[in-house]
Amino acid sequence: MKYIDEFRQPDLAKQLATSIAQAVEPQRHYRLMEFCGGHTHAIFRYGLQDLIPANVEFIHGPGCPVCVLPTNRIDNAIELVEKYDVILCTYADLMRVPASERNSLLKAKANGGDIRMIYSSQEALKIARQNPERQVVFFAIGFETTTPPTAVILQQAQTEQLNNFSVFCNHVLTPAAMQALLDAPEPIVVDGFLGPSHVSTIIGTQPYQRFAEQYQKPIVIAGFEPLDVMQSTLMLIRQLNASQHQVENQYSRAVTEQGNRKAQALMAATFELRASFEWRGLGEIANSALKLKAEFAEFDAEQRFSLSTQATKEVKGCECPAILRGAKKPQDCKLLGTVCTPDNPMGSCMVSSEGACAAYWSYGRLRR
Amino acid sequence: MCLALPAQIIAIDTETNMATASVNQVKVEVSLALVDDVVLGDYVLVHVGFALQKIDDQEALATLALFAEAGLTATA
């Protein structure tokens, strides 16, 4: 497959591994945070940790929207189905995320709830058109990658006056999460960042500049293929060796400095900042999420339905929150692989195809 | 969630701003609402049914050349 196979060539991986081995200073410890779950999975799936020296450590970041969504938002989605009898349209990733009381969307569906798994946000509109007598809610989650497609369908719904359609908005912002990690009371100890691939296709490289300058951390925007991750690792090591802290763009085939202006304009026309939003692991973060603008209020599920606001309860022993902060690793969790497996997840990090625990369970557990 | 696949545009419906794209020979319907100036044969990154960005072939080739260069300097 073009633009995939070339970036997975084993012989080039070996060459890059040699370059990395030559570049690292043996007495130094390199702590590199891969912000995105997509990178975490590439690292585990292709065994990249085994190709690079032991003093280069990958710290898994919070860039997994399913993982950082707090339990009470899943509870709200179930409430929409069970209390208000809506048709809930959701991306499949959310189906098995644990809600309170051992519930999940999958269980709510098994109990008769009308929950539809969709691939594209446009399918939610189609379902709303086909069911004019029912309320149809789109459970919108994701970082900046997934937000523009939600903006497009909101604009369409407004044009069509699709009055039985609304959006339960949970879109979150990457720079805000990065800021929260760096400003945490116990800041994570990280020397540099592998920056997001597809979030950056939308927002560009420019928003990372202030982190590089203010916190003096190098950031390399990295593609999701294994050779991309290796080359970005090499670029970070070279910057750290030279005491530099710049934003570099390894994923230049899809990311530009300014990003996708059209998508940014659509987002700006449809959404505005929330004063605060709760993130699993990171807590409440100011200005870290989006809500629908007043012009779209009639399509806002949170205004159309009265949703409960109970606090999130975490499963006892689940280390998801600390793992999402980069403070712990999946193997530090006592539940991993015992009671918590992809078939029976206790925490969101085991559910998502981008979660660190799922990556560790699928590819890394025999490594130790 | 943020995964996106490279797909080649094989048909465009200008009326609906939708395209048919080929992902490894599998045809998918893709909205062009987020991109401008896409023409037949272009490769785009597809995410939840939307083209997010065109893939720049020159940049892809340059990146591949850098991989090879890394190896050369390593073995030199």
HADDOCK unambig.tbl for C-alpha pairs under 7 A between the chains (distance, minus, plus):
assign (segid A and resid 1 and name CA) (segid B and resid 24 and name CA) 5.76 0.50 0.50
assign (segid A and resid 3 and name CA) (segid B and resid 6 and name CA) 6.67 0.50 0.50
assign (segid A and resid 12 and name CA) (segid B and resid 67 and name CA) 6.48 0.50 0.50
assign (segid A and resid 12 and name CA) (segid B and resid 68 and name CA) 6.52 0.50 0.50
assign (segid A and resid 15 and name CA) (segid B and resid 70 and name CA) 6.72 0.50 0.50
assign (segid A and resid 15 and name CA) (segid B and resid 71 and name CA) 4.19 0.50 0.50
assign (segid A and resid 15 and name CA) (segid B and resid 74 and name CA) 6.99 0.50 0.50
assign (segid A and resid 16 and name CA) (segid B and resid 67 and name CA) 6.69 0.50 0.50
assign (segid A and resid 16 and name CA) (segid B and resid 70 and name CA) 5.97 0.50 0.50
assign (segid A and resid 16 and name CA) (segid B and resid 71 and name CA) 5.76 0.50 0.50
assign (segid A and resid 18 and name CA) (segid B and resid 74 and name CA) 5.95 0.50 0.50
assign (segid A and resid 19 and name CA) (segid B and resid 70 and name CA) 6.08 0.50 0.50
assign (segid A and resid 19 and name CA) (segid B and resid 71 and name CA) 6.40 0.50 0.50
assign (segid A and resid 19 and name CA) (segid B and resid 74 and name CA) 4.91 0.50 0.50
assign (segid A and resid 38 and name CA) (segid B and resid 3 and name CA) 6.90 0.50 0.50
assign (segid A and resid 65 and name CA) (segid B and resid 1 and name CA) 7.00 0.50 0.50
assign (segid A and resid 119 and name CA) (segid B and resid 48 and name CA) 5.77 0.50 0.50
assign (segid A and resid 120 and name CA) (segid B and resid 48 and name CA) 4.44 0.50 0.50
assign (segid A and resid 120 and name CA) (segid B and resid 49 and name CA) 4.97 0.50 0.50
assign (segid A and resid 121 and name CA) (segid B and resid 48 and name CA) 6.75 0.50 0.50
assign (segid A and resid 142 and name CA) (segid B and resid 1 and name CA) 6.78 0.50 0.50
assign (segid A and resid 145 and name CA) (segid B and resid 2 and name CA) 5.99 0.50 0.50
assign (segid A and resid 146 and name CA) (segid B and resid 2 and name CA) 6.94 0.50 0.50
assign (segid A and resid 149 and name CA) (segid B and resid 50 and name CA) 6.68 0.50 0.50
assign (segid A and resid 198 and name CA) (segid B and resid 2 and name CA) 6.19 0.50 0.50
assign (segid A and resid 201 and name CA) (segid B and resid 53 and name CA) 6.58 0.50 0.50
assign (segid A and resid 252 and name CA) (segid B and resid 59 and name CA) 5.89 0.50 0.50
assign (segid A and resid 253 and name CA) (segid B and resid 55 and name CA) 5.46 0.50 0.50
assign (segid A and resid 253 and name CA) (segid B and resid 56 and name CA) 4.72 0.50 0.50
assign (segid A and resid 253 and name CA) (segid B and resid 57 and name CA) 6.66 0.50 0.50
assign (segid A and resid 253 and name CA) (segid B and resid 59 and name CA) 4.73 0.50 0.50
assign (segid A and resid 253 and name CA) (segid B and resid 60 and name CA) 4.97 0.50 0.50
assign (segid A and resid 254 and name CA) (segid B and resid 53 and name CA) 6.41 0.50 0.50
assign (segid A and resid 254 and name CA) (segid B and resid 54 and name CA) 6.60 0.50 0.50
assign (segid A and resid 254 and name CA) (segid B and resid 55 and name CA) 5.17 0.50 0.50
assign (segid A and resid 254 and name CA) (segid B and resid 56 and name CA) 6.36 0.50 0.50
assign (segid A and resid 262 and name CA) (segid B and resid 34 and name CA) 6.01 0.50 0.50
assign (segid A and resid 262 and name CA) (segid B and resid 35 and name CA) 6.90 0.50 0.50
assign (segid A and resid 263 and name CA) (segid B and resid 34 and name CA) 5.40 0.50 0.50
